[in-house]
Amino acid sequence: MAALAFDSAAATGGEQQEFVALASSLLQAMPHQLGQAFGRSASRDIGPLLEAGAPTEAVLALLDGWAGYMLSCGPGGRPMATVVVEAMGGEASAEGATPALALLGALAALLAGDALDADCAAQVDWRSNGARLN
């Protein structure tokens, strides 16, 4: 999840379909007990949304029923998102090239938890100035 968070922050809009599909696969692979601990409901089939070219709606479908979110505009006009999972007692924010990538980055950062430590932060030094996680 830490790698997905950093990669979502640096991805281009053309890569968002691939990232949403990857996140969906990762969430579907989440062990049932872990999903229950997060309060995550059964996973929805987001394939039709991706096929229709609606990646943001697909991410919102992934979040539906177990995570709260907020979309805003960060510095430079890039989308910024915050995702909250009450069962985890926390939230994470991320910026991305599109609303879908910002939401994915925030969700992945929250689920990554301690994996987003100083060692992982060094991975983003080479990325563009607009790519960041909060």
Backbone bond lengths (Angstrom), bond angles and torsions (degrees), N, CA, C in turn:
res aa  C-N    CA-C-N  psi(-1)  N-CA   C-N-CA  omega(-1)  CA-C   N-CA-C  phi
1 M - - - 1.443 - - 1.527 110.86 -
2 A 1.331 117.43 -34.37 1.467 119.48 178.41 1.527 110.34 -62.35
3 A 1.318 116.84 -43.83 1.465 119.98 178.73 1.520 110.75 -63.78
4 L 1.333 117.68 -40.01 1.453 120.91 178.13 1.526 110.60 -63.44
5 A 1.320 117.52 -39.23 1.463 121.19 178.91 1.524 110.57 -61.46
6 F 1.323 117.94 -48.54 1.454 121.22 -178.90 1.526 111.49 -68.26
7 D 1.321 116.53 -41.50 1.460 119.78 -178.86 1.526 111.46 -68.14
8 S 1.325 117.96 -34.80 1.468 120.84 176.85 1.517 111.30 -64.48
9 A 1.318 116.51 -35.98 1.467 120.71 179.50 1.522 111.57 -67.10
10 A 1.324 117.17 -30.41 1.458 121.30 -176.44 1.523 113.53 -99.38
11 A 1.334 117.81 -7.35 1.465 121.62 -175.99 1.523 111.66 -71.08
12 T 1.319 114.60 157.65 1.463 120.55 175.53 1.522 109.18 -94.84
13 G 1.317 115.95 164.33 1.454 120.61 179.60 1.518 112.89 -57.98
14 G 1.314 117.45 -30.76 1.459 121.52 179.15 1.522 113.67 -68.43
15 E 1.320 116.77 -16.25 1.471 120.81 -179.35 1.526 113.29 -96.77
16 Q 1.322 117.48 -2.91 1.453 119.51 -171.27 1.527 113.57 -62.93
17 Q 1.328 118.82 -37.46 1.464 120.64 180.00 1.534 109.76 -58.82
18 E 1.327 115.75 -45.26 1.464 121.68 -179.37 1.534 111.07 -63.20
19 F 1.317 117.08 -41.55 1.462 121.17 -179.43 1.523 111.88 -68.17
20 V 1.332 116.94 -39.02 1.469 119.86 178.58 1.525 109.77 -65.35
21 A 1.322 117.26 -43.13 1.461 120.66 178.13 1.528 111.14 -62.28
22 L 1.335 117.18 -40.80 1.463 121.39 178.18 1.525 110.87 -63.18
23 A 1.328 116.85 -45.83 1.468 120.24 179.55 1.523 110.79 -61.78
24 S 1.314 116.78 -40.64 1.466 120.06 178.00 1.520 111.09 -60.87
25 S 1.326 116.49 -43.75 1.474 120.55 178.18 1.523 111.29 -61.92
26 L 1.324 116.66 -42.42 1.465 120.07 179.64 1.528 111.29 -64.39
27 L 1.321 116.93 -41.41 1.466 119.80 179.64 1.528 111.53 -68.57
28 Q 1.325 116.92 -35.14 1.460 119.73 177.42 1.522 111.43 -67.90
29 A 1.329 116.71 -28.39 1.459 121.28 179.74 1.527 112.30 -82.30
30 M 1.340 116.91 -6.16 1.457 120.67 -179.92 1.527 109.05 -61.24
31 P 1.329 117.84 127.99 1.470 119.60 178.46 1.532 110.57 -55.12
32 H 1.326 115.80 142.65 1.464 122.17 -175.62 1.526 112.05 -53.09
33 Q 1.333 117.66 -44.68 1.471 120.28 -178.73 1.521 111.59 -64.21
34 L 1.329 116.85 -36.94 1.457 120.62 178.21 1.531 109.94 -67.75
35 G 1.325 116.12 -42.20 1.453 120.36 176.78 1.513 112.12 -59.64
36 Q 1.327 116.72 -40.61 1.461 120.81 177.31 1.530 110.96 -65.26
37 A 1.321 116.99 -39.33 1.462 120.90 179.76 1.525 110.66 -62.24
38 F 1.337 116.92 -36.32 1.462 121.15 178.02 1.517 111.77 -79.42
39 G 1.340 117.13 -12.03 1.455 120.07 -176.27 1.515 112.01 79.79
40 R 1.330 116.45 16.32 1.466 121.40 -177.41 1.518 110.47 -73.81
41 S 1.312 116.11 128.87 1.454 121.32 177.84 1.532 109.57 -80.72
42 A 1.314 115.60 175.87 1.465 120.36 179.95 1.523 109.88 -57.56
43 S 1.299 115.33 142.50 1.461 121.02 -176.70 1.535 110.84 -71.76
44 R 1.317 115.05 139.06 1.459 121.25 177.57 1.517 109.34 -92.68
45 D 1.336 115.37 152.18 1.453 120.23 175.45 1.528 108.51 -78.03
46 I 1.308 116.11 110.54 1.464 119.91 -177.81 1.524 111.90 -96.49
47 G 1.338 116.33 -0.18 1.466 120.58 -179.99 1.518 113.64 -51.34
48 P 1.347 117.95 -49.03 1.472 118.55 179.79 1.533 113.24 -60.90
49 L 1.321 117.48 -34.94 1.467 119.88 178.29 1.530 110.77 -67.42
50 L 1.336 116.49 -41.55 1.464 119.46 178.13 1.524 111.00 -66.14
51 E 1.340 116.38 -40.97 1.467 120.06 179.14 1.523 111.07 -63.51
52 A 1.329 117.03 -31.10 1.460 121.61 179.58 1.531 111.90 -82.41
53 G 1.334 117.51 -0.43 1.460 120.88 179.52 1.517 113.06 75.57
54 A 1.333 116.03 36.32 1.466 121.20 -178.46 1.529 110.58 -121.68
55 P 1.346 117.95 67.46 1.462 119.80 -175.99 1.527 113.79 -66.17
56 T 1.325 117.81 -34.68 1.468 119.31 179.74 1.521 109.98 -66.17
57 E 1.322 116.97 -43.11 1.462 120.84 177.77 1.529 110.56 -63.85
58 A 1.333 116.86 -33.89 1.462 120.52 177.66 1.533 110.88 -65.01
59 V 1.327 117.18 -42.92 1.468 119.97 177.93 1.526 110.10 -65.04
60 L 1.315 116.70 -42.05 1.469 119.44 178.45 1.524 110.57 -61.63
61 A 1.337 117.42 -35.05 1.463 120.63 176.11 1.529 110.58 -66.22
62 L 1.338 117.33 -35.17 1.467 120.62 176.94 1.527 111.50 -65.72
63 L 1.327 116.32 -33.87 1.467 121.54 -177.84 1.528 112.69 -83.86
64 D 1.311 116.82 -20.38 1.461 122.38 -171.68 1.525 112.90 -54.37
65 G 1.311 115.26 124.61 1.454 121.56 173.48 1.517 116.52 89.42
66 W 1.323 118.47 -7.51 1.476 117.97 -178.54 1.518 113.70 -140.33
67 A 1.316 117.85 -10.85 1.465 120.16 179.99 1.522 109.73 -139.86
68 G 1.321 115.73 142.55 1.454 121.16 173.01 1.510 108.91 -94.80
69 Y 1.320 116.19 160.55 1.459 118.97 -179.01 1.521 110.70 -151.93
70 M 1.317 114.68 161.16 1.455 122.49 173.33 1.523 107.32 -143.36
71 L 1.307 116.63 131.84 1.462 122.20 175.82 1.522 108.44 -108.38
72 S 1.313 116.35 138.57 1.459 120.85 177.41 1.523 108.76 -148.67
73 C 1.296 115.65 -172.19 1.458 121.70 -178.83 1.520 108.47 -115.94
74 G 1.306 116.32 121.33 1.458 121.04 -179.54 1.518 111.84 -86.68
75 P 1.332 115.81 -175.80 1.466 120.52 178.01 1.530 110.63 -57.39
76 G 1.293 116.13 139.17 1.455 119.96 178.90 1.518 113.37 79.90
77 G 1.323 117.64 6.04 1.457 120.83 177.34 1.513 115.85 83.48
78 R 1.326 117.95 6.79 1.467 119.98 179.15 1.533 110.02 -80.52
79 P 1.339 116.52 142.78 1.461 119.82 177.23 1.526 111.41 -61.09
80 M 1.313 114.98 142.72 1.461 122.04 177.43 1.527 106.93 -131.69
81 A 1.323 116.56 141.16 1.464 120.79 -179.14 1.520 110.19 -134.02
82 T 1.310 114.34 149.57 1.460 122.47 170.93 1.522 107.09 -123.28
83 V 1.331 116.39 133.71 1.461 122.17 178.07 1.518 108.08 -120.80
84 V 1.334 115.58 136.63 1.462 122.57 -178.71 1.526 108.63 -124.90
85 V 1.316 116.57 130.78 1.461 122.08 171.08 1.524 105.62 -121.70
86 E 1.330 115.81 107.02 1.466 120.24 -173.96 1.517 112.72 -58.02
87 A 1.323 116.83 -37.27 1.460 119.35 -178.94 1.522 111.95 -62.03
88 M 1.340 116.64 -23.70 1.464 120.48 178.94 1.519 111.11 -91.83
89 G 1.314 116.59 -11.10 1.457 119.90 178.94 1.508 114.02 66.65
90 G 1.311 117.33 28.37 1.451 118.55 -178.59 1.501 112.89 -154.98
91 E 1.318 113.88 -179.75 1.452 121.70 178.32 1.515 108.42 -147.29
92 A 1.323 115.06 161.85 1.464 120.90 176.10 1.514 108.05 -143.48
93 S 1.319 115.26 149.98 1.460 121.57 178.34 1.515 109.18 -123.65
94 A 1.326 115.67 149.67 1.462 121.25 177.66 1.513 109.36 -152.40
95 E 1.290 114.87 157.12 1.460 123.13 177.52 1.514 107.63 -111.87
96 G 1.323 117.63 148.28 1.456 120.87 178.32 1.512 111.15 -152.30
97 A 1.318 116.13 171.12 1.457 121.46 -179.12 1.525 111.63 -69.23
98 T 1.328 117.20 -25.10 1.464 122.64 179.77 1.527 108.48 -136.18
99 P 1.329 117.75 163.57 1.463 119.10 175.35 1.531 112.60 -57.58
100 A 1.331 117.22 -38.76 1.464 120.27 179.84 1.527 111.18 -62.01
101 L 1.322 117.21 -44.48 1.467 120.53 -179.64 1.524 111.33 -68.57
102 A 1.324 117.68 -36.37 1.462 119.92 177.09 1.529 110.29 -64.61
103 L 1.330 117.60 -44.77 1.470 120.95 177.77 1.524 111.38 -61.82
104 L 1.325 117.09 -44.35 1.468 120.37 178.90 1.517 111.61 -62.78
105 G 1.321 116.49 -43.03 1.461 120.01 179.46 1.516 111.87 -61.16
106 A 1.331 116.44 -42.67 1.465 120.11 179.60 1.524 111.04 -66.85
107 L 1.332 116.93 -43.65 1.471 120.33 178.71 1.526 110.67 -62.10
108 A 1.317 116.74 -47.35 1.465 120.42 -179.36 1.527 110.97 -63.27
109 A 1.334 117.36 -39.91 1.470 120.13 178.62 1.520 110.77 -62.82
110 L 1.320 116.73 -41.32 1.458 119.98 179.58 1.527 111.17 -65.20
111 L 1.325 116.57 -45.17 1.464 120.10 -179.18 1.524 112.13 -70.93
112 A 1.330 117.74 -27.92 1.463 120.83 179.38 1.519 111.42 -68.22
113 G 1.323 116.53 -32.72 1.462 120.82 177.48 1.510 112.79 56.78
114 D 1.327 116.25 -121.90 1.457 121.99 -174.55 1.528 114.16 -66.36
115 A 1.333 117.03 -14.07 1.465 118.93 178.67 1.522 111.54 -68.22
116 L 1.334 117.18 -16.34 1.457 120.66 177.42 1.527 110.12 -90.45
117 D 1.296 116.24 54.36 1.460 120.68 -179.99 1.527 110.17 -91.46
118 A 1.293 117.10 -172.62 1.465 121.69 -176.03 1.530 112.10 -60.55
119 D 1.340 117.91 -33.80 1.460 119.50 179.67 1.519 111.17 -64.18
120 C 1.333 117.36 -41.33 1.461 120.70 178.90 1.515 111.08 -70.77
121 A 1.310 118.01 -34.70 1.460 120.99 -179.27 1.524 111.24 -59.32
122 A 1.317 117.35 -29.59 1.456 120.81 179.54 1.524 111.62 -63.79
123 Q 1.340 117.55 -21.04 1.457 120.72 -179.17 1.522 112.77 -66.81
124 V 1.317 118.67 -22.43 1.459 120.02 -174.90 1.521 112.95 -95.67
125 D 1.308 119.13 2.06 1.457 121.08 -178.02 1.523 112.68 -59.95
126 W 1.326 117.53 -31.85 1.456 121.41 -176.32 1.514 112.61 -85.99
127 R 1.312 117.51 -5.47 1.473 120.41 -175.32 1.523 110.71 -83.46
128 S 1.310 115.32 169.01 1.463 120.29 -178.09 1.521 111.38 -62.57
129 N 1.322 116.42 158.08 1.469 121.60 -178.86 1.510 112.48 -60.64
130 G 1.330 118.95 -28.81 1.454 121.43 -178.18 1.509 113.93 -79.07
131 A 1.328 118.93 -10.81 1.459 122.41 -178.68 1.520 109.10 -90.21
132 R 1.311 116.23 115.77 1.455 118.15 179.45 1.512 110.55 -156.72
133 L 1.322 114.46 157.12 1.450 122.95 172.41 1.504 107.38 -119.08
134 N 1.298 117.47 144.89 1.462 121.70 178.95 1.510 110.09 -107.37
